[in-house]
Amino acid sequence: MGKHIFREVLSEQGLLAGVTRVLVTHQTQFLPLADHIVVLEAGRVLAQGSFEALRSSQLDLSSITSLTAAAETDRDALLGLAKSAGSDDAKTAGDEQKDKKGSKLVQEEERASGAVSWAVHYQYLKMAGGVCFGLTLLSAIILERACLVATDYWLVLWIDPSSSTALGTHTAQYSHGDLYFWLPIYFGLVVLGGVTVFSRSLFMGVVMGLRAARISYTRLSNSILAAPMLFFETVPSGRILNRFTSDTDQMDFQLLMQLSQWINCISSVVGALSLICIVNPWFLCALPLFGLVYMSIYRLSNAATRDLQRLEAVSRSPIFTQFSETLNGLSTIRAFGATKRFEEQSLALVATNTRCFFNQDLATQWVSLRLDWCSGAIAAITVLLPILSIQYGSSMTTSPAAFGLCITYALELSAFLKFGTKMTLDVQRSMSSVERILEYADGVAPEAEGGAEPPSAQWPLAGRITASNMCVRYRPELPYALENVSCVIEPSAKVGIVGRTGSGKTTFVSALWRLVEPINGASGQGAGALAIDGTDLSTLELHALRSRLAIIVQDPVLFNESLKYNLDPFDEHTEDELNHVIANAQLEPVVQKLDKGLLAPVGEAGANFSVGQRQLICLARAMLRKSKVIVLDEATASIDNETDAILQGCIRNVFSDATVLTIAHRLHTIMDASKIMLFDKGGLKEYDAPDVLLEDPQSLFSHLVNDTGSAAQHLRTLAAEGAATRAAAKRG
């Protein structure tokens, strides 16, 4: 892949042949093709000049293989102009697959349609405390509204004791001036009403609301953390961030506030209508008509508002994805002068999302205008009914004070009805966020659950790996990424894994961690595809399995915490053990320069350390695990030769009694390995010692070494020296 990019882009025949090209690389095999070479060390220029000039200079350039190798430079071999057999066929096969099932990795985000199901509402109620908490809340709402209405009605009795036939016989003996009777009861009702409102709000917001927020977030985070790697490969990060940020905020804050306001409005509307109907029973004749009009308006607006909210949520995810991608590639975007294009993309995504907001406001205003008419009609009828009764000679069935209270409630009803309907629609909108959270909390299939514990606390004791007809594929509709791989890796072996891009190297390692589940044979029947020390990995509990293995990946992973936390996140080791691994990884000078030593903070993604230092920190973390199986997944791809030498020395010394699998980015790092595994097109094509494979000029490994050009002879020398060292160790 590197040779292809160099040939097609950077070489004299490449796309950028007419411009100045600056290549910062550790791929020293391409140095013979450079017009000018600059060697940097410790922030200064160590040497510069043409390849031949540097090669013949007296400077110590032993760390750069290409400059010290004695072989002649074959420019055609370096550029790969002699194409390998089958390359055109492979390209044709890839083109044929691009439109087949499974070729599209990321699918469009699904959007629910129709009303938010009652199951979603019930799930939210369960998270908030269940039916018992719901009934308790309903009782508190009824008590609260009864106290508030009773407070207002007590004022009516104070003005006209005859307003109530039931209470009038008890209150008629007291005049308006008997404050000792009227005022304490009124004050008591006000205090009781305030206490019930506060208690209901506290119970709903703190007890039920926080409980629902905690449980929903726990379910969502557990579901995402337990998801298989396939989920993260097929779902953009923006969709996941959307659930954890905007949707979570909508549910934890907006929904609670809207529910509280909705309860206030609905209870006020119910209380007002109940009082109006009790005082003036003729209003019951008009109530069904108003109910029909209200429900018609609600049904017309609810579907539009709900779906607009779903559209807004779906259109928000690409904003997160694009913003995250832009931040990660900011230096590249600026280098290529593409800032304007990414700004326009971001603005277009925000504009699409804003259109949904704008239409939501339009829908809200449409509803408000019609509800204002409905509320005005209710107030008009409430005022007209007693006037008509007097006009046509009928006696009023209750006192003028009670009618005055009804008119007051009817005038307030306009605001409550309009705002209550708006809150009803907002609650439906926010429930769509609950629906989206539950989609990932309950709808993401987790990795395999259950399994046995390892045979012993020290497992694996030897580190013997056995693969039997192992087949692996990433999705059911895709072909096998590995097929019928069988091999035995002996304890303490140092195995180099090589192959071209897409050959199956990383898939083999992923199967060890069961990031993808291996099967025994293409039929998928039976277990035992992969075993360590005779224990079938498919029978082990995932956490137990992964905690016994160690890996150092190409891109070092560091957390925004202290250096000590990054080395020992679970606080399982003593400070002496930490200092020991730091010394082995040759990190002592780095740690000594830090003000707080091991307690020094690590910047975001390890920004305050160089790439090489980050990789050595990950190496020290792997040492602490003391595993018998160590994997280096192209761990030296992005580090300099000096750090690479430190890493290789640690592997030989610290991991001498462990089985080490190294996915090689640089062939010289695995030429002294005890065995080489060469993968090609999803199969294990060659498995033997490197010197044995190199004895056959037709072997794929020989071709791979020859492709390095001037470094090939040096690699063959390393293989021979490694064979001699192993032979001497056996004799000793």
C-alpha positions in Angstrom: 0.0 0.0 0.0 2.8 2.4 0.9 4.6 1.6 -2.4 1.4 2.1 -4.3 0.8 5.6 -2.8 4.4 6.6 -3.3 4.4 5.5 -7.0 1.0 6.9 -7.9 1.2 10.2 -5.9 4.7 11.2 -4.9 7.1 9.7 -7.5 8.3 11.3 -10.7 5.3 9.6 -12.5 2.8 10.4 -9.8 0.0 12.9 -9.5 2.1 15.5 -7.7 5.1 15.2 -10.0 5.0 18.9 -10.9 5.1 20.3 -7.4 7.6 20.3 -4.5 6.9 17.3 -2.3 8.1 17.1 1.4 7.7 13.6 2.8 8.1 13.1 6.6 8.5 9.4 7.1 10.1 6.5 8.8 9.8 4.4 5.6 13.5 4.7 4.9 13.4 2.3 1.9 12.1 5.3 -0.2 15.1 7.5 0.6 17.0 6.4 -2.6 14.3 8.0 -4.6 14.5 11.4 -2.9 16.3 14.4 -4.5 17.3 15.8 -1.1 17.3 14.2 2.3 17.3 16.0 5.7 18.0 13.9 8.8 16.7 15.5 12.1 17.8 14.6 15.6 16.8 16.3 18.9 15.3 19.2 17.1 18.3 20.0 14.9 19.5 19.0 11.4 22.0 16.1 11.8 22.8 15.8 8.1 21.4 16.7 4.7 22.2 16.0 1.1 21.5 13.5 -1.6 21.2 9.8 -0.9 24.6 8.9 -2.3 26.3 11.8 -0.4 24.8 10.8 2.9 25.6 7.2 2.3 29.3 8.0 1.7 29.6 10.5 4.6 31.4 9.8 7.8 28.4 10.5 10.0 26.9 7.8 12.2 23.6 7.0 10.4 23.4 3.4 11.6 19.8 3.9 12.7 18.7 4.5 9.1 18.8 1.2 7.4 18.6 2.4 3.8 21.7 4.6 4.3 23.8 1.8 5.7 22.7 -1.1 3.4 25.3 -2.0 0.9 22.9 -3.3 -1.8 22.4 -1.4 -5.1 19.3 0.6 -5.5 16.7 -0.8 -7.8 14.4 2.1 -8.6 11.9 0.0 -10.5 11.7 -2.4 -7.5 11.2 0.4 -5.0 8.4 1.9 -7.1 6.9 -1.5 -7.7 6.7 -0.9 -11.5 6.9 -4.7 -12.0 3.4 -5.4 -10.8 2.8 -8.6 -8.9 0.7 -11.3 -10.5 -3.0 -11.1 -9.7 -3.0 -7.4 -8.8 -5.3 -6.5 -11.7 -7.5 -9.5 -10.9 -7.8 -8.3 -7.3 -8.8 -4.8 -8.4 -11.4 -6.3 -10.7 -12.8 -8.5 -7.9 -13.0 -5.5 -5.6 -14.9 -3.5 -8.2 -17.3 -6.4 -8.6 -18.0 -6.4 -4.8 -18.7 -2.7 -4.4 -22.4 -2.9 -5.3 -23.2 -6.2 -3.6 -25.1 -6.7 -0.4 -23.1 -5.5 2.6 -20.9 -3.2 0.5 -22.4 -0.1 2.2 -21.0 0.1 5.7 -22.9 3.1 7.1 -26.7 3.1 6.6 -29.0 6.1 6.8 -30.2 6.8 10.3 -33.7 5.4 10.9 -36.5 7.7 11.9 -39.5 6.5 13.8 -42.9 7.4 12.3 -46.4 7.8 13.9 -47.2 8.5 17.5 -44.7 7.8 20.2 -45.9 4.4 21.4 -47.4 3.9 24.9 -44.7 1.4 25.5 -42.2 4.3 25.5 -44.3 6.3 28.0 -44.6 3.2 30.2 -40.8 2.6 30.0 -40.2 6.2 31.1 -42.7 5.7 34.0 -40.9 2.5 35.0 -37.6 4.3 35.1 -39.2 7.1 37.1 -40.4 4.7 39.8 -43.2 2.6 38.2 -47.0 2.6 38.7 -46.9 3.2 42.5 -44.9 6.4 42.1 -47.2 7.4 39.3 -50.3 7.0 41.4 -48.6 8.8 44.3 -47.9 11.7 41.9 -51.6 11.7 40.7 -52.8 11.8 44.2 -50.5 14.7 45.0 -51.8 16.6 41.9 -55.4 16.1 42.9 -54.7 17.3 46.5 -52.8 20.3 45.2 -55.5 21.5 42.9 -58.2 20.8 45.5 -56.4 23.0 47.9 -55.9 25.9 45.4 -59.6 25.8 44.3 -60.8 25.6 47.9 -58.7 28.7 48.7 -60.4 30.7 46.0 -63.9 29.3 46.9 -63.3 30.2 50.6 -63.1 33.9 49.4 -66.5 33.5 47.7 -68.0 32.2 50.9 -66.4 35.1 52.8 -68.1 37.5 50.4 -71.4 35.6 50.2 -72.0 32.7 52.7 -75.1 31.6 50.8 -72.9 30.7 47.8 -72.8 27.1 49.1 -75.9 25.3 50.4 -73.8 22.8 52.1 -71.4 25.2 53.9 -73.8 28.2 54.1 -75.6 26.8 57.2 -72.3 26.8 59.0 -70.9 30.1 57.8 -74.1 32.2 57.8 -73.8 33.1 61.5 -70.4 34.8 60.8 -70.3 38.3 59.3 -67.7 39.7 56.9 -65.9 41.4 59.8 -65.3 38.2 61.8 -61.7 37.9 60.8 -60.9 35.5 63.5 -63.0 32.9 61.7 -62.4 33.7 58.0 -58.7 34.6 58.1 -57.1 31.7 59.9 -58.9 29.2 57.6 -57.9 31.2 54.5 -54.3 31.4 55.7 -54.3 27.6 56.5 -55.6 26.8 53.0 -52.9 29.1 51.4 -50.1 27.4 53.4 -51.5 23.9 52.7 -51.7 24.8 49.0 -48.1 26.0 49.0 -46.9 22.9 50.8 -48.7 20.5 48.4 -47.3 22.4 45.4 -43.8 22.2 46.8 -44.1 18.6 47.8 -45.5 17.6 44.4 -42.7 19.5 42.6 -40.0 18.0 44.9 -41.3 14.4 44.4 -41.7 14.7 40.7 -38.4 16.6 39.9 -36.0 15.2 42.5 -37.3 11.7 43.3 -38.9 10.6 40.0 -36.9 12.8 37.6 -33.4 12.1 38.9 -34.3 8.4 39.1 -35.4 8.3 35.5 -32.3 10.3 34.4 -29.9 8.0 36.3 -31.5 4.7 35.1 -31.8 5.8 31.5 -28.2 7.0 31.4 -26.9 3.8 33.0 -28.9 1.7 30.6 -27.7 3.7 27.6 -24.0 3.8 28.6 -24.0 0.0 29.5 -25.6 -0.8 26.2 -23.1 1.2 24.2 -20.1 -0.1 26.2 -21.3 -3.7 25.7 -21.9 -3.2 22.0 -19.7 -5.2 19.6 -17.1 -3.5 17.3 -19.5 -3.9 14.4 -21.8 -1.3 15.9 -19.1 1.3 16.1 -17.9 0.5 12.6 -21.4 1.0 11.1 -22.8 3.8 13.3 -21.2 7.3 13.0 -19.9 8.8 16.2 -22.3 11.8 15.7 -25.4 9.6 16.2 -23.9 8.2 19.5 -22.9 11.7 20.7 -26.4 12.9 19.8 -28.0 10.4 22.2 -25.6 11.2 25.0 -25.8 15.0 24.7 -28.9 16.6 23.0 -31.3 13.7 23.6 -30.2 13.2 27.2 -30.5 16.9 27.9 -33.9 16.9 26.3 -35.1 14.0 28.6 -33.3 15.0 31.8 -34.1 18.7 31.7 -36.5 19.8 29.1 -39.0 16.9 29.5 -39.1 17.3 33.3 -39.7 21.0 33.0 -42.4 20.5 30.3 -44.1 17.8 32.4 -44.2 20.0 35.4 -45.7 22.9 33.4 -48.1 20.5 31.7 -49.4 19.2 35.0 -49.9 22.8 36.3 -51.8 23.8 33.1 -53.9 20.7 32.8 -54.8 20.6 36.5 -55.7 24.3 36.3 -57.9 23.7 33.2 -59.6 20.7 34.8 -60.1 22.6 38.1 -61.5 25.7 36.2 -63.9 23.6 34.1 -65.1 21.6 37.1 -65.9 24.8 39.0 -67.7 26.4 36.1 -69.8 23.3 35.5 -70.7 23.0 39.3 -71.6 26.7 39.5 -73.4 26.8 36.1 -74.5 23.3 35.0 -75.8 24.7 31.7 -72.1 24.9 30.6 -72.1 21.1 30.4 -74.1 21.4 27.2 -71.4 23.3 25.4 -68.5 21.4 26.9 -68.6 18.4 24.4 -68.5 20.8 21.5 -65.4 22.6 22.9 -63.8 19.2 23.6 -64.4 18.1 20.0 -62.9 21.3 18.6 -59.9 21.0 21.0 -59.2 17.4 20.1 -59.4 18.1 16.4 -56.8 20.9 16.7 -54.6 18.7 18.9 -54.7 15.7 16.5 -54.0 17.9 13.5 -51.0 19.6 15.1 -49.6 16.7 17.1 -48.4 14.5 14.2 -46.7 17.5 12.5 -45.0 18.7 15.7 -43.8 15.2 16.7 -42.4 14.4 13.2 -40.7 17.8 13.0 -39.0 17.0 16.3 -37.8 13.6 14.9 -36.6 15.3 11.7 -34.7 17.8 13.9 -33.1 15.1 15.9 -32.0 13.1 12.8 -30.7 16.2 11.1 -28.7 17.1 14.2 -26.5 13.9 14.1 -24.6 14.8 11.0 -23.6 18.1 12.6 -21.9 16.2 15.5 -20.2 13.8 13.0 -19.0 16.6 10.7 -17.7 18.7 13.6 -15.9 15.8 15.1 -14.3 14.8 11.8 -13.3 18.5 11.2 -11.5 18.7 14.6 -9.7 15.5 14.1 -8.4 16.6 10.7 -8.0 20.3 11.3 -4.3 20.4 10.4 -4.9 18.5 7.1 -7.8 20.8 6.3 -5.7 23.9 6.8 -2.8 22.5 4.9 -4.9 21.8 1.8 -6.7 25.2 2.1 -10.1 23.5 2.4 -11.3 25.6 5.4 -13.9 27.4 3.3 -15.4 24.1 2.0 -15.7 22.6 5.5 -17.3 25.9 6.8 -19.9 25.7 4.0 -20.6 22.0 4.8 -21.1 22.9 8.4 -23.4 25.8 7.6 -25.4 23.7 5.2 -26.0 21.0 7.9 -26.9 23.7 10.5 -29.3 25.3 8.0 -31.0 22.0 7.5 -31.4 21.5 11.2 -32.6 25.1 11.7 -35.4 24.7 9.1 -36.9 22.0 11.4 -36.8 24.5 14.3 -38.4 27.2 12.2 -41.3 24.9 11.1 -41.8 23.8 14.7 -42.4 27.5 15.6 -44.8 27.9 12.7 -46.8 24.9 13.8 -46.9 26.2 17.4 -48.2 29.6 16.2 -50.9 27.8 14.1 -52.1 26.0 17.2 -52.0 29.1 19.4 -54.3 31.1 17.0 -57.0 28.4 17.1 -56.8 27.8 20.8 -57.2 31.6 21.4 -60.5 31.4 19.6 -61.6 28.3 21.6 -60.7 30.0 24.9 -62.4 33.2 23.9 -65.6 31.2 23.2 -65.5 29.5 26.6 -65.1 32.9 28.4 -68.0 34.4 26.3 -70.4 31.5 27.2 -69.4 31.7 30.8 -70.3 35.4 30.9 -73.4 35.1 28.7 -75.1 32.3 30.6 -76.0 34.2 33.8 -76.9 37.3 31.7 -79.3 35.3 29.6 -80.8 33.6 32.7 -81.6 37.0 34.2 -82.8 38.5 30.9 -85.3 35.7 30.3 -86.6 35.8 33.9 -84.9 32.8 35.3 -83.6 33.1 38.8 -79.8 32.5 39.2 -79.0 29.2 40.8 -76.1 30.5 42.7 -74.7 33.8 44.1 -73.1 36.5 41.9 -69.8 36.0 43.8 -69.6 32.4 42.6 -70.4 33.6 39.0 -67.6 36.2 39.4 -65.2 33.5 40.4 -66.2 31.4 37.3 -65.7 34.4 35.0 -62.2 34.9 36.5 -61.4 31.3 35.9 -62.8 31.4 32.4 -60.6 34.4 31.5 -57.5 32.6 32.9 -58.6 29.5 31.0 -57.5 31.1 27.7 -53.8 31.2 28.8 -53.9 27.9 30.5 -55.5 26.1 27.6 -53.1 27.5 25.1 -50.0 27.0 27.1 -51.2 23.5 28.3 -51.7 22.4 24.6 -48.3 23.8 23.8 -46.8 21.8 26.7 -48.7 18.7 25.5 -47.1 19.0 22.1 -43.7 19.7 23.7 -44.0 16.7 25.9 -44.7 14.6 22.8 -41.6 16.1 21.1 -39.4 15.4 24.1 -40.8 11.8 24.4 -39.3 11.2 21.0 -35.9 11.8 22.6 -36.8 9.1 25.2 -37.7 6.9 22.2 -34.3 7.5 20.6 -32.4 6.8 23.8 -34.4 3.6 24.4 -33.6 2.7 20.8 -29.9 2.4 21.7 -30.4 1.4 25.3 -32.5 -1.7 24.4 -32.0 -2.1 20.6 -28.3 -2.6 20.4 -27.3 -6.3 20.5 -24.5 -6.8 23.0 -21.4 -8.9 22.7 -21.7 -12.5 23.8 -22.7 -12.7 27.5 -21.9 -15.3 30.1 -19.2 -17.9 30.0 -16.8 -19.6 32.3 -14.0 -18.2 34.3 -10.4 -19.0 33.3 -9.1 -22.4 34.6 -6.8 -20.7 37.1 -5.9 -17.3 38.5 -2.6 -17.4 36.6 -4.1 -18.5 33.2 -2.6 -18.5 30.6 0.4 -20.3 32.2 2.3 -21.0 29.0 0.7 -19.0 26.2 0.3 -21.8 23.6 -2.2 -20.7 20.9 -4.0 -23.2 18.7 -6.2 -22.3 15.7 -8.3 -25.0 14.1 -10.0 -24.3 10.8 -10.7 -20.8 12.1 -13.1 -18.8 10.0 -14.0 -15.1 10.7 -16.3 -12.7 9.1 -17.5 -9.3 10.3 -21.1 -9.5 9.1 -23.3 -12.3 8.0 -23.8 -10.9 4.5 -20.0 -10.5 4.0 -17.5 -13.1 2.8 -15.0 -14.6 5.3 -12.1 -12.2 6.3 -10.3 -15.3 7.4 -11.0 -18.8 6.2 -9.8 -22.2 7.5 -6.7 -20.9 9.4 -5.0 -23.7 11.3 -1.7 -23.3 13.2 0.0 -23.9 16.6 2.0 -21.1 18.2 4.2 -22.6 20.8 4.8 -21.1 24.3 7.2 -18.2 24.5 7.3 -18.0 20.6 8.0 -14.6 19.0 5.8 -14.6 15.9 5.8 -12.0 13.2 2.5 -11.5 11.3 2.9 -10.0 7.9 0.8 -9.5 4.8 -0.5 -6.9 2.5 -3.3 -4.5 3.5 -6.6 -6.4 3.9 -4.9 -9.8 4.1 -6.4 -10.7 7.5 -3.6 -9.8 10.0 -5.6 -7.6 12.3 -8.6 -9.9 12.0 -6.5 -12.8 13.4 -5.6 -10.7 16.5 -9.2 -9.4 16.8 -10.3 -13.1 17.0 -8.0 -13.6 20.1 -9.9 -10.8 21.9 -13.2 -12.1 20.4 -13.9 -8.6 19.0 -15.2 -10.7 16.1 -16.4 -14.2 17.0 -14.3 -17.0 15.3 -16.0 -20.2 14.2 -14.7 -23.7 13.6 -15.1 -24.3 9.9 -17.0 -22.5 7.2 -20.2 -24.3 8.3 -20.1 -22.4 11.6 -20.7 -25.6 13.5 -18.7 -26.6 16.6 -16.4 -24.6 18.9 -12.7 -24.8 19.5 -11.7 -22.5 16.6 -9.2 -20.7 18.8 -7.7 -22.0 22.1 -5.0 -20.8 24.5 -3.3 -23.5 26.7 -6.0 -25.9 25.6 -8.9 -23.7 26.8 -11.5 -22.9 24.1 -11.8 -19.1 24.0 -15.5 -19.2 23.0 -16.3 -20.7 26.4 -14.8 -18.0 28.5 -16.5 -14.9 29.9 -15.3 -11.9 27.7 -14.0 -9.7 30.5 -12.1 -12.6 32.1 -10.5 -13.4 28.7 -9.5 -9.9 27.8 -8.1 -9.1 31.2 -5.6 -11.9 30.8 -4.2 -10.7 27.5 -2.1 -7.6 26.7 -1.9 -5.5 23.5 0.0 -2.5 22.3 -1.9 -0.9 19.3 -0.6 1.4 16.5 -2.3 4.5 17.9 -1.5 4.8 21.6 -4.6 5.3 23.8 -4.1 7.6 26.8 -6.7 9.1 29.1 -7.1 12.7 30.4 -5.9 11.7 33.9 -2.7 11.3 35.8 0.2 9.3 34.4 -0.2 6.8 37.2 -3.9 6.3 36.2 -2.8 5.6 32.6 -0.3 3.0 33.8 -2.6 1.4 36.4 -6.2 2.5 35.9 -7.6 0.0 38.5 -4.9 0.8 41.2 -3.8 -2.8 41.3 0.0 -2.3 41.6 2.4 -0.8 44.1 4.5 2.2 43.3 7.7 0.0 43.2 6.1 -2.0 40.4 5.2 1.2 38.5 8.8 2.5 38.9 10.1 -0.8 37.7 8.2 -0.8 34.4 9.0 2.9 33.9 12.7 2.0 34.1 12.3 -1.0 31.7 10.5 1.2 29.2 13.3 3.9 29.6 10.7 6.5 30.6 12.6 7.6 33.8 14.1 10.8 32.2 10.6 11.8 30.9 9.0 11.2 34.4 11.7 13.0 36.2 11.1 16.1 34.1 7.5 16.2 35.1 6.7 18.5 38.1 4.4 15.9 39.8 6.1 12.8 38.6 3.6 9.9 38.3 0.8 12.2 39.4 1.4 14.6 36.5 -1.7 15.1 34.4 -1.8 13.7 30.9 -3.3 16.1 28.3 -6.2 15.2 26.0 -5.2 12.1 24.0 -1.7 12.5 25.5 -1.0 15.8 23.8 1.8 16.7 26.2 3.8 13.6 25.2 5.4 12.7 21.9 4.0 9.8 19.8 7.0 7.7 20.8 6.6 8.5 24.5 2.9 7.7 24.4 3.8 4.3 22.9 6.3 3.6 25.6 3.6 4.5 28.2 1.4 1.9 26.6 4.3 -0.6 26.7 4.8 0.0 30.4 1.0 -0.5 30.9 1.3 -3.9 29.1 4.3 -4.9 31.2 2.2 -4.4 34.4 -0.4 -6.9 33.2 2.3 -9.7 33.1 0.4 -11.6 30.6 1.8 -14.7 28.8 0.3 -13.5 25.5 1.3 -10.1 24.1 0.2 -8.6 20.8 1.8 -5.6 19.1 -0.6 -4.4 16.4 1.7 -2.4 14.2 2.9 -0.6 17.4 6.0 0.8 15.7 4.3 2.3 12.6 4.3 5.9 13.9 7.4 6.0 16.0 11.1 6.8 15.3 13.8 4.3 15.0 15.3 5.0 18.4 11.9 4.4 20.2 11.5 1.4 18.0 14.8 0.0 19.2 13.7 0.6 22.9 10.4 -1.2 22.2 12.1 -4.2 20.5 14.6 -4.4 23.4 11.8 -4.5 26.0 10.0 -7.2 24.0 13.2 -9.4 24.0 14.0 -8.8 27.6 10.8 -8.2 29.6 8.6 -10.5 27.5 11.2 -13.2 26.9 9.0 -15.9 28.6 5.7 -14.7 26.9 4.2 -15.5 23.5 4.5 -12.3 21.4 2.6 -11.7 18.2 3.8 -8.7 16.2 1.9 -7.4 13.3 4.7 -5.9 11.3 4.7 -2.5 9.7 8.5 -2.6 9.4 9.9 -5.9 8.4 13.2 -5.5 10.3 11.2 -5.6 13.6 10.3 -9.3 13.0 13.2 -10.7 11.0 14.6 -12.3 14.2 11.2 -13.8 15.1 11.0 -17.5 15.7 8.1 -17.9 13.2 6.5 -15.8 10.5 2.8 -16.0 9.7 2.1 -14.6 6.2 -1.6 -13.9 5.4 -2.9 -13.3 2.0 -6.5 -12.9 0.8 -7.9 -14.2 4.1 -5.8 -17.3 4.4 -2.6 -18.3 6.2 -0.3 -19.0 3.2 3.0 -19.4 5.0 4.0 -20.3 8.5 7.7 -21.0 9.3 10.9 -19.5 10.5 12.0 -16.4 8.5 15.3 -17.9 7.4 13.5 -21.0 6.1 11.0 -18.9 4.2 13.8 -16.8 2.7 15.6 -19.9 1.4 12.7 -20.4 -1.1 13.0 -17.5 -3.6 9.4 -18.2 -4.8 7.9 -17.8 -1.3 5.5 -14.9 -0.7 7.7 -13.8 2.2 10.8 -13.7 -0.1 8.8 -11.5 -2.5 7.8 -9.2 0.3 11.4 -8.8 1.4 12.6 -8.2 -2.1 10.0 -5.4 -2.5 11.9 -3.4 0.1 14.7 -2.8 -2.5 18.0 -1.7 -1.0 17.0 -2.9 2.5 16.4 -6.5 1.4 19.9 -7.7 1.9 20.0 -6.2 5.4 16.7 -8.0 6.2 18.2 -11.3 5.1 21.2 -10.7 7.3 18.9 -10.0 10.3 17.0 -13.3 9.6 20.3 -15.3 9.4 21.6 -13.7 12.7 18.3 -14.5 14.4 18.4 -18.1 13.3 22.0 -18.4 14.6 20.9 -16.8 17.9 18.1 -19.3 18.3 20.3 -22.2 17.4 22.9 -21.2 20.0 20.2 -20.8 22.6 19.0 -24.4 22.0 22.5 -25.7 22.3 23.0 -23.8 25.5 
